[in-house]
């Protein structure tokens, strides 16, 4: 690769190949052996194609006879296709209270199941800071709630991680099962 100070990025081609002799690969993938760079360049020009440097670190330098414009176009097209097929996983967040009623929890869990069905991870967070009930009933209420949520998940999701303990919030992250 060349640096981009006013020059094209990409492999060296045709007259820009500086090696005296090169290992040549034909356009159909056959190894034509080692030959003088000028002979390889003439062979590429006769075919109406480019001589493209594939590996400059090899001894001798590895070059291929190809239509470089078509090659770049195909590469760009493959990269776009791969980008389209790529699924980005989002982290959705659902907040619950430490002493949530069972019916309210079921409503929240329906939303969690929707997020998991879409292939997203879900962070279930509980605000514990300033909650007098949590302080009065003890700190084990939140871990019990998380255990109950994991039971409700069944095979639709799995516990991926728990939050680091702090005074303000506690959370778990649920990943969809494949």
Number of C-alpha atoms within 10 A of each C-alpha: 10 10 9 9 7 6 8 11 11 13 16 19 18 20 12 11 20 14 15 11 18 25 22 27 21 17 16 9 11 10 12 12 11 16 14 13 22 16 12 25 22 15 16 21 14 10 13 11 19 24 28 25 24 18 15 17 8 11 11 16 20 20 28 27 26 20 16 16 11 10 11 12 11 12 12 12 12 12 11 12 11 10 10 9 8 9 9 8 11 12 14 15 14 14 12 15 15 21 13 11 9 9 9 11 17 14 10 15 17 11 13 23 17 11 19 20 15 11 18 20 22 24 21 21 20 20 17 19 13 10 12 10 13 17 13 8 9 10 13 10 14 21 14 12 18 20 12 12 17 17 11 14 17 9 11 16 21 18 17 13 12 14 12 9 9 9 9 11 14 20 22 20 19 24 21 20 12 9
